[in-house]
Amino acid sequence: MAGMYIKICGLQSAEAVAAATGAGADAVGFVFAPGSPRTVTADLAFRLGREVPHGVETVGVFRNQPLGEVLETAHRAELTTVQLHGNESMADIVRLRGEGFRTLRAFSAAAYNALDAADKVAWDSERILLDAVEPGAGVAFDTTAVKAGPPSGFWLLAGGLTPHNVEQLATTLRPAGVDVSSGVESSRGVKDPQLIRDFIGALRALA
Ligand SMILES: O=C(O)c1ccccc1N[C@@H]1O[C@H](COP(=O)(O)O)[C@@H](O)[C@H]1O
């Protein structure tokens, strides 16, 4: 698991960013999706992003927002990466890449399984994330969906991960990486630096 990609999402403080990057996270996430308890402004994400070591991705999380708004926020916050959690298209991904951003496209396991064969091939060539139906709610991922036919390319596992279950789920499902938010919080929307370190430590301890 030493090579597993780890993203810690929904950060709102310098302390949480330091806990994630200090423990060896590959990516930190800032939520811009409306209605989340973790939403930040572009200015705060920019300031927090300045504390992130070179090589660690700074990911903005969006959900069904107009692409112009996504681009403006991503440029203003100087993000490296845009994560899309709604009905965004492959054309949106191509446009974002053209503007210099890396991308992650999230699907619920059920939505991914419902893709037709051609769409699956297309999305498998992108970096994708498989999540619970309600992202950011600590709801467990439906593992049966992936056991039937996991993506063939780079994919992240998310949804209800914690320091206690991540090693077992990652070992069983074999994603390229994992993404967590609720499972490293002391209460909804409030990150716990020790839980962040425990989560990363649970994976990094395994060679
Ligand atoms: O974290 C949020 O509030 C959020 C809101 C809207 C879309 C995505 C969101 N977060 C993503 O949800 C998973 C983490 O889920 P969990 O809380 O660990 O169960 C991760 O992909 C976040 O980027």
The ligand as an SDF file (V2000), in Angstrom:
LIG
                    3D

 23 24  0  0  0  0  0  0  0  0999 V2000
  -17.3790   16.6190    1.0330 O   0  0  0  0  0  0  0  0  0  0  0  0
  -18.4280   17.1240    0.6040 C   0  0  0  0  0  0  0  0  0  0  0  0
  -19.1540   17.7990    1.3430 O   0  0  0  0  0  0  0  0  0  0  0  0
  -18.8270   16.9030   -0.8280 C   0  0  0  0  0  0  0  0  0  0  0  0
  -19.9000   17.6180   -1.3260 C   0  0  0  0  0  0  0  0  0  0  0  0
  -20.2920   17.4460   -2.6520 C   0  0  0  0  0  0  0  0  0  0  0  0
  -19.6190   16.5680   -3.4800 C   0  0  0  0  0  0  0  0  0  0  0  0
  -18.5520   15.8350   -2.9780 C   0  0  0  0  0  0  0  0  0  0  0  0
  -18.1470   15.9780   -1.6660 C   0  0  0  0  0  0  0  0  0  0  0  0
  -17.0820   15.2510   -1.1370 N   0  0  0  0  0  0  0  0  0  0  0  0
  -16.5650   14.0600   -1.7000 C   0  0  0  0  0  0  0  0  0  0  0  0
  -17.1800   12.9410   -1.0730 O   0  0  0  0  0  0  0  0  0  0  0  0
  -16.2080   11.8970   -0.9070 C   0  0  0  0  0  0  0  0  0  0  0  0
  -15.9440   11.6620    0.5580 C   0  0  0  0  0  0  0  0  0  0  0  0
  -17.0240   11.0360    1.1340 O   0  0  0  0  0  0  0  0  0  0  0  0
  -17.0230   10.6410    2.6880 P   0  0  0  0  0  0  0  0  0  0  0  0
  -17.4600   11.8460    3.4350 O   0  0  0  0  0  0  0  0  0  0  0  0
  -15.6270   10.2390    3.0690 O   0  0  0  0  0  0  0  0  0  0  0  0
  -18.0080    9.5210    2.7820 O   0  0  0  0  0  0  0  0  0  0  0  0
  -14.9340   12.4070   -1.5180 C   0  0  0  0  0  0  0  0  0  0  0  0
  -14.8650   12.0050   -2.8670 O   0  0  0  0  0  0  0  0  0  0  0  0
  -15.0920   13.9000   -1.4340 C   0  0  0  0  0  0  0  0  0  0  0  0
  -14.3090   14.5400   -2.4110 O   0  0  0  0  0  0  0  0  0  0  0  0
  1  2  2  0
  2  3  1  0
  2  4  1  0
  4  5  1  0
  4  9  2  0
  5  6  2  0
  6  7  1  0
  7  8  2  0
  8  9  1  0
  9 10  1  0
 10 11  1  0
 11 12  1  0
 11 22  1  0
 12 13  1  0
 13 14  1  0
 13 20  1  0
 14 15  1  0
 15 16  1  0
 16 17  2  0
 16 18  1  0
 16 19  1  0
 20 21  1  0
 20 22  1  0
 22 23  1  0
M  END
$$$$
